[in-house]
Amino acid sequence: MEKNIDVAITESQLEEQRPVVLLVDDSEEILDFIADDLQEKYVVLTARNGTEALEILSREIVQLVVSDLMMPGMDGYELCERIKSGIEFSHIPVVLLTAKDTLQSKIRGLELGADVYVEKPFSPEFLQVQIASLIKNRNKIKAYFADSPLIHIKSIGYTKADELFLGKLQDTIHLNLDNPDLDVDTLAEQLNMSRPTLYRKIKSISDMSPHELINIARLKRGAELLNEGLLKIYEVAEMVGYRSQTQFGRNFVKQFGMSPTDYLKRL
């Protein structure tokens, strides 16, 4: 019995580790064709039009959208514009699929914020490479931000809307850094966002929970203060919301691979 439980847990964890890709096309045949090719590496969600796609995005954490251009109702152009122009989804890469091969069609898609433009007919391998490249590059940026003490949170923004949101998010966290109990509810209230929306945005853009991002913001601000060289480590720990220097030091090592003391020596 225990063995079965362990297997179930492992499969669940593997499922969570796979990026989530949303496919949008009014052709069920094309949806099935692309989904069948992607499902080994990705969790695949499907929608038949732009309206249905936005409904899915509002309740799921999605890493990338692949959308056809020509669909009844909300087409791929409008869907791309809706994704890229608002704070809630602007961080999500968009791949547009189209049978139109005119230069003007490509320019319009790119102007609306599309990350990649793929012409039909396309090879499944080509689409796979485009998707993998976009997700890999985003993951590299997220990892660099998380591992580097002085890299600003805006570095993980992909659009102007993202940068504005992340700047406001960091300012809000910094204003509350001396509060050891700062949580997502406080952030959501001060940012005038619902808790689920804020959670999805932070999780998708950074691969972290709001709690983890708050902790990294504390540590990065601590690194900035240490870099200035005017305060003792225990003073920095208190200023960024830690109840003890020991806790601050332990988390600093875990995040950046060095203790605050070693960090000061490197400076």
Secondary structure by P-SEA (a helix, b strand, c coil): caaaaaaaaaaaaaaaabbbbbbbcccaaaaaaaaaacccccbbbbbccaaaaaaaaacccccbbbbbcccccccaaaaaaaaaaccccccbbbbbbcccccaaaaaaaaaacccccccccccaaaaaaaaaaaaaaaaaaaaaaaaccccccccccccaaaaaaaaaaaaaaaaacccccccaaaaaaaacccaaaaaaaaaaaccccaaaaaaaaaaaaaaaaaaaccccaaaaaaaaccccaaaaaaaaaaaccccaaaaaaac
